[in-house]
Structure formats: structure tokens, C-alpha cells
Amino acid sequence: MGIIAANIIAIYRRELQSYFSSPASYVIAGTFWLLAGLCLFFILLSPSSLISQVAARDQMGITTPPVDVAYEFLNVFLGAVGNIALFVLPMLSMGLYTEERKRGTLELLATSPITNWAVAVGKLLGVLTFFVAMILPLLIYEAIVLGASNPPIQPTTMLLGHGGLVLMAGAILSLGMFLSSITSSTGLAAMLTYALNFFLWVVDYIAQGVGGSLGDALSHLALLKNFTNFTQGIFDTSSIVLFLSYVVLGLFLTAQSIEAFRFQRS
């Protein structure tokens, strides 16, 4: 067990170092921060912003139902960040294995004593850590906006919202890692992940059209619907199970893909 953990940590460090030393990673992070900043601007300062809507209510003397501005802001902002993540995450996962193919190191990984599971887990933890580092500056945005809120935002709401974002990112990155393992083209890996994200985004609308028990089952697969539970401060175990199931599925399929690659080379 200790050897497996050491192998995972070694792959994790290697992968994390490759992200922090890659100019492309900083371009992706900069794009993420720019889009998040624009969303923050529109949420707070546009003519139809949350602040404008609350001010209009006050001018018209509408006091019921009361609006928890801090809660509504966090809900809307994290929802917007979740949508941006659907766009950004495939760019992070697309090179997890395709770059190994291009460098000729995939065969070394496939035939090394390190198990395919350990490699996949180490890679996933590395890219997920980089995404968490991308999220950290957003906490500054939120601290500035929510610092003077009255009543203050509940810490559990903050924790659930950001925890849900990390869980959703882990699910997308894990599935994207599998798609990266079956092709040598980073562009194709990104396109396949975008297509999968789009399906898991619209599946809730498909479920509404289907209805019945099948519709309920399809609806449960939706990424953003389950993520919204967290942004609303709802601790939903079924959403946690879904995201973790996607993570495990991505890891399993990746390990099987690399095992097939190893068999082809043997």
C-alpha cells in the first residue's frame, strides 16, 4: 500500500509541476479569471444586476419576501463560475495522456511497474490541484463583495458551494482524462470532452421532455443540476455520489484504456 501511495505522489508531483511550468496553463487560468471577473461585473454593476434589482425593490417599497443579497450573489456567481468551468476544464484535461503519446512516454508509463490506476489517480489529483489553485483568487472577489454583508453569509454555504465546484471539476477532469487516453490529438480530446460536457449539460432538458421514470433517471445525470444543489447550500448525498461515480468511472476507463495500449505493445 505504501508503494502505491508513493507512486501516486510521484506522478502527482510530476503532473502538477508540468502544469505550473506550462505557459498554456497560465493562458487558460488567465482566461478563467477574466471570464469570472466579467461575470462579477455584470452581476454587481450592470443595469439588470442583482444590486439594481434589489434597489428597485426598495424604491417601490417591496419588502416581502426579504432578499438575502449575500446568498443570492454567491448562488449566481458560483453558478456562473460553474458554467465557465465547463468551458475551461476540457482545456486542462486534453493533454493528460495525449502529451505522453507525443513525447513517447506513454509506452514507458504503460509498461512500468506503476499500476495504471496509480498513474491515473496521480494525474487526476495533479490537474485537480491546479484547478483549485485557479479558484483561490476568486475567493478574493467574494471576500470583497461579502465582507460587509448583513446578515453575513453562512460558512457552510460557502463551503458547500466551493466543494461542489471542486467535485464537479473532478468529475469532468476524470472523464476528460479517459478521452485524452484514447487519442493522440489534444484538439480531438478537447472536442470529445466538450461534446460530453454539452450532453451532461442538456440532459436535464432532455429529461423534462421525456418525463416518467426514464426522465427522472436522466435528470439525475445532469452536471449543473446537481452542482446547483451545492450553490444553494443544500447538502445532497445523491449529488456527491453522482460526482464521485463520474470520477471513479473516468479512472476505471482510463486504466482500461492504458491496459489495452499495453496489450497492443506486448
HELIX and SHEET records of a PDB file:
HELIX    1   1 GLY A    2  PHE A   20  1                                  19    
HELIX    2   2 PRO A   23  LEU A   45  1                                  23    
HELIX    3   3 LEU A   50  GLN A   59  1                                  10    
HELIX    4   4 VAL A   69  SER A   93  1                                  25    
HELIX    5   5 THR A   98  ARG A  103  1                                   6    
HELIX    6   6 LEU A  106  THR A  111  1                                   6    
HELIX    7   7 ASN A  116  LEU A  146  1                                  31    
HELIX    8   8 PRO A  155  SER A  181  1                                  27    
HELIX    9   9 THR A  186  VAL A  210  1                                  25    
HELIX   10  10 GLY A  212  SER A  219  1                                   8    
HELIX   11  11 LEU A  223  THR A  231  1                                   9    
HELIX   12  12 THR A  237  ARG A  265  1                                  29    
END                                                                             
